[in-house]
Amino acid sequence: MTWSSGHHTALWKGFLIDLDGTMYHGPVMIPGADKLITEMNRRNIPLLFVTNNSSKTPEEVAEQLRRMGIPASHEQVCTSAVAAASHLAEESPGCKVAAIGENGLVHALENAGLILTDEEPEYVVQGIDRSFNYETLTRAARWIHGGAKYVLTNPDLLLPSDEGLMPGAGSLSAAIQAATAVEPLTIGKPSAILMKQAMDRLGLPAEQVAVIGDNMLTDISAGDHAGCGTILTLTGVTTEGNLEYYLQKTGITPDLVCENLDNLLHNICP
């Protein structure tokens, strides 16, 4: 199945590619991902991997891709954690930040020159945190009630894993929002903040960029809001069975819908 709205794919010079559900499911590569990226590199097509996952550093993400046989360097990886750190470093250089998250988030904040603290932070930055507990929630609530601004790396409610779905950063954020009545500034898709940083790194205007992803609510919505082209792959969250539901829910029609990655390769590298 391929479906196109008639957008001229020749206008697209660069691509922002989602990872989980588009390139892989957990530790398993989605068929054709290696071939797709190898061919895009062979044709010198600019690309970046753009992920809402805040748990890994760009180096760890690139290494994970290479282990699967997908060529990748850390310079090609944009994570919501790095985008959050860059945003704060620009808005408030050297600010005091409390991090609720994992290795990727902590590294990103430190690398951006921000001061990590548990004492009177100016910002609380929250991502996925698989050790999140009642104590974490209490500290977050007290910091935010004490005047700290609340920043969320990404709003994903659920994440795919080897053993099925698990709660994402957005589910943890729901608890913090309930405890504080404060809505966070969201960095990752579908927010424009991560998308703008990625487009700046590609050095291309929105109309020459297409977003490739499996999730209508994050990837395709982000691309649409940013003015990019949109390519939906039916390889993850969105399937042939629920496509109509997501089209109605988002009110967005992707420029191209591809059943699998071989199908996608044929369309963008004819």
C-alpha positions in Angstrom: 0.0 0.0 0.0 1.3 3.5 -1.0 -0.9 6.5 -0.8 0.2 10.0 -1.9 -1.5 13.4 -1.7 0.3 14.4 -4.9 3.1 16.3 -3.2 6.2 16.6 -5.4 8.8 14.5 -3.6 11.5 16.2 -5.7 11.1 19.3 -3.6 12.4 17.5 -0.6 16.2 17.8 -0.2 16.6 16.6 3.4 14.9 14.3 5.9 14.2 14.2 9.6 13.7 10.5 10.5 12.1 9.1 13.6 13.6 6.1 15.3 11.4 3.9 17.5 8.7 2.4 15.3 10.3 3.7 12.1 13.9 2.4 12.2 13.5 -0.2 15.0 11.2 -1.9 17.6 13.4 -2.0 20.7 16.5 -4.0 19.8 15.1 -5.3 16.5 15.6 -3.4 13.2 12.5 -2.8 11.1 13.1 -4.6 7.7 14.7 -2.3 5.1 16.0 0.4 7.5 19.6 -0.4 6.8 19.0 -0.4 3.1 17.1 2.9 3.2 19.8 4.8 5.2 22.7 3.3 3.2 21.1 4.3 -0.1 20.3 7.8 1.2 23.9 8.2 2.3 25.1 6.9 -1.1 23.1 9.7 -2.8 24.4 12.3 -0.3 20.9 13.1 0.9 21.1 15.1 4.2 19.3 13.4 7.0 19.0 13.5 10.8 17.6 11.0 13.2 15.1 12.9 15.5 13.9 11.1 18.6 11.7 12.0 21.5 13.6 9.5 23.6 15.5 11.4 26.3 17.1 8.4 28.0 20.2 7.9 25.7 23.0 10.2 24.6 23.4 10.8 20.8 26.5 8.6 21.0 24.5 5.8 22.5 21.7 6.2 20.0 24.2 6.1 17.1 25.9 3.0 18.5 22.5 1.3 18.9 21.8 2.0 15.2 25.2 0.8 14.0 24.8 -2.5 16.0 21.7 -3.1 13.9 23.6 -2.4 10.7 22.1 1.1 10.2 24.9 3.5 9.4 24.8 6.5 11.8 27.1 9.0 13.6 26.3 10.9 16.8 26.3 14.1 14.8 23.2 12.8 12.9 21.2 12.3 16.1 18.8 14.9 17.6 17.3 13.9 21.0 14.6 15.7 23.0 17.1 15.8 25.9 19.7 17.7 23.9 17.1 20.0 22.5 15.8 20.8 26.0 19.3 21.5 27.2 20.1 23.7 24.2 16.8 25.6 24.7 17.6 26.3 28.4 21.2 27.2 27.7 20.0 29.8 25.2 17.2 31.1 27.4 19.1 31.1 30.7 22.8 30.3 30.4 24.3 28.5 33.4 20.9 28.2 35.2 20.2 25.8 38.1 18.3 22.7 37.0 16.8 19.7 38.7 16.8 16.7 36.4 14.2 14.0 36.5 15.4 11.5 34.0 18.1 9.1 32.9 21.7 9.2 31.5 20.8 11.0 28.2 19.1 13.9 30.0 21.8 14.3 32.7 24.6 14.3 30.1 22.8 16.8 27.8 22.2 19.3 30.7 25.8 19.0 31.9 27.2 19.4 28.3 25.1 22.6 27.9 26.9 24.2 30.9 23.8 24.0 33.2 24.2 23.5 36.9 22.5 20.3 38.2 21.1 20.7 41.7 18.5 19.4 44.2 18.5 22.8 46.1 16.1 25.5 44.8 16.4 24.8 41.1 15.2 27.5 38.6 14.0 24.7 36.3 12.7 21.2 36.6 13.5 19.2 33.5 11.7 15.9 33.2 12.0 13.0 30.8 11.5 9.3 31.0 12.6 8.0 34.4 12.2 4.3 35.0 13.1 4.8 38.7 10.4 7.4 39.2 8.6 6.9 42.5 6.5 8.8 45.1 9.7 10.5 46.4 10.5 11.8 42.9 6.9 13.1 42.5 7.1 14.8 45.9 10.4 16.6 45.1 9.1 17.7 41.7 5.9 19.1 43.2 7.8 21.0 45.9 10.3 22.5 43.4 7.6 23.6 41.0 5.4 25.0 43.9 8.6 26.8 45.0 8.8 28.7 41.7 10.8 26.4 39.4 9.7 26.4 35.8 8.7 23.0 34.5 10.1 21.7 31.2 9.1 18.3 29.7 11.4 16.6 27.2 8.6 14.8 25.4 4.9 14.1 25.8 4.8 10.4 24.8 2.3 8.6 27.0 3.4 5.1 26.0 6.6 3.5 24.7 7.0 0.2 22.8 9.3 -2.3 24.4 10.2 -6.0 23.9 7.5 -7.0 26.4 4.8 -4.6 25.3 3.8 -1.0 26.0 5.2 0.9 29.0 4.4 4.3 30.3 6.4 7.2 28.7 7.6 10.6 29.9 4.1 12.0 29.3 2.5 9.6 31.8 4.9 10.7 34.5 4.3 14.3 33.6 0.5 13.7 34.1 1.2 12.9 37.8 3.4 16.0 38.2 0.8 18.2 36.4 -1.9 16.8 38.7 0.2 17.6 41.8 1.1 21.2 40.7 -1.6 22.4 38.3 1.3 23.6 36.1 1.5 22.7 32.4 5.1 22.2 31.2 6.9 23.7 28.3 7.2 20.7 26.0 10.4 20.3 23.8 9.9 17.1 21.8 7.6 16.3 19.0 5.0 17.5 18.2 6.5 20.8 19.6 8.2 23.0 17.2 11.3 23.5 19.4 12.9 20.1 18.6 11.9 20.5 14.9 13.4 23.9 14.6 16.7 22.8 16.1 16.8 19.9 13.7 16.1 22.0 10.6 18.7 24.5 11.7 21.2 21.7 11.8 20.2 20.4 8.4 20.5 24.0 7.1 17.4 23.7 5.0 14.1 25.6 5.0 10.9 23.7 6.0 9.5 23.4 2.5 12.6 21.4 1.5 12.4 19.0 4.5 10.2 16.0 5.0 9.6 14.2 8.3 9.5 10.4 8.2 7.7 8.7 11.1 5.2 6.1 12.3 3.3 8.2 14.8 0.6 10.6 13.5 0.3 12.3 17.0 4.0 13.1 17.3 6.1 12.7 14.1 3.5 13.7 11.5 1.9 16.4 13.6 5.3 17.9 14.3 6.2 17.9 10.6 2.8 19.4 9.7 3.1 22.2 12.3 6.6 23.0 11.3 5.6 23.4 7.6 7.6 20.3 6.5 6.6 17.5 4.2 5.3 14.4 6.0 5.8 10.8 5.2 4.0 8.2 7.3 5.3 4.7 7.6 2.9 2.0 8.7 5.6 0.3 10.7 4.8 1.2 14.3 2.1 3.1 16.1 0.0 3.8 13.0 -1.1 0.7 11.0 -3.5 0.1 8.1 -6.1 -0.8 10.7 -6.0 2.4 12.7 -4.9 4.9 10.0 -8.4 6.2 9.5 -8.8 6.9 13.2 -5.5 8.8 13.4 -6.3 10.8 10.2 -9.6 11.9 11.8 -8.1 12.5 15.3 -5.3 14.8 14.0 -7.1 16.3 11.1 -3.8 15.9 9.1 -3.3 14.1 5.8 0.4 13.0 5.3 1.9 13.8 1.9 2.9 10.2 1.5 1.9 7.0 3.3 4.1 3.9 2.9 3.3 0.4 4.0 7.0 -0.4 4.7 10.5 0.9 4.3 11.2 -0.8 0.9 8.1 1.0 -0.3 9.5 4.3 1.1 12.9 3.8 -0.4 11.3 3.3 -3.9 9.4 6.6 -3.4 12.2 8.9 -2.3 15.1 7.2 -4.1 13.5 6.2 -7.4 
